[in-house]
Amino acid sequence: MIEILRRYSLITLLLIFNFTVSADASLQSVTDKAKTTQTSKEGSEHQEAAITKWWKLLLDLPLLAGWNKQSDDIYEPSFSAQSKSKLPKYIIGIHPLHNPKRLFEVYGPIVDFLNANIPEADLVLEASRNYEEFDRKLYSGHFDFAMPNPYQTVNTLKHGYRVFGKMADDDDFRGIILVRRDSGINSVTDLKGKAVSYPAPTALAATMMPQYYLHTHGIDINRDIENRYVGSQESSIINVLRGHVAAGATWPVPWKTFSRENPQLAAQLEVKWKTEPLQNNGWVVRKDVPTEIATKLAALLFNLDRHEQGREMLAHIPVTRFEPANDDSYGPVQAFITTFIKTVRPLD
């Protein structure tokens, strides 16, 4: 229906354009009969200008402009060190740690580095606007390589992927719960009757682990509080800052980034509670990807911390290194998920 409306709108605009230009041309023609050849030339230029003016107006309309560029919320440029269009393409997906623009700023240089060192492949970084979109792409096998959160990592094993690596710094993979310093909230039970923000229902460190913490400290998350899933780590932090919620959950990596870039705003908040840690985000590869490509990519990732260029890229994540892992590395995560489903809430 939208496409039909668009087409009829375009036809209408073109008819108006044709009528206006024709009328303009006819009027000019009548005038031309009483003028010199020089005046006729000016009339022709005037008609040309009218056409140019109307064509520019049409192109400036949102209807047509929308056909010529993507909207801002679909920010998905690809990164490649050189044109590799004739080479096999491999799509790399990173789960929504940040909004798409920020994610490309952080992980784009790493994919550029991989491309420069794997000349026989065209590696393309692809962002997702939210967890639902990322999950759909991941579980349908759209990504060749991906860095999902641990919950998603475990789920990929049922969808044709295998684990080959992970983020290090497992101590950083924990949930944190933020409150405003002037909130007057001192104990977990002070949150009863209030709202708490999280990025998404399936965010492990920033949602499931904080909800389990609240559950084990006297809060029935299904009855005692209002759970708000706000779409991203940054949104969860901002919701607390603006007072839209009494508390907000995230994990140390986005909190460190926010604190570094917005020190005055971060000073208004405090980390009130921390969960126990689990295994950090995983690296997975679809099982049909050629072994030689997967091996080269893994080796490059695992050696980033051994040279200055790599350490600089890792610092922007921030993480100290990527390290080898396998399917069995995520056994504790699977155990946590089983307990969470039994005691806190079901997962889709």
TATA-V142187 format. One line per field, one symbol per residue. phi: phi as a letter, one per 40 degrees, with the letter a starting at -180 (. if undefined). Layout:
# TATA-V142187
phi = ???
This chain:
# TATA-V142187
phi = .cccdcccccddccccccccccccccccccccccbccccccccccccccccccccccccccddccccbaccccbcbcbbacacbcccdcbcbbbcccbcdcccccccdcccdccccbbccbbcbcbcbcaccccdcccccgcccbabccdccdcccccbgbbcbaaccfdcccacbbbbccccgcbbdcccdgbbbbacadbccccbcccccccdcbgbcccbcbccbcbhaccccccccdcgcbcabbabdcccccccccbdcccccbaccabcccbccdcbbbccccddcccccccccccbdccacdcccccccccacabbcaadccbdcccccccccccbbacbc
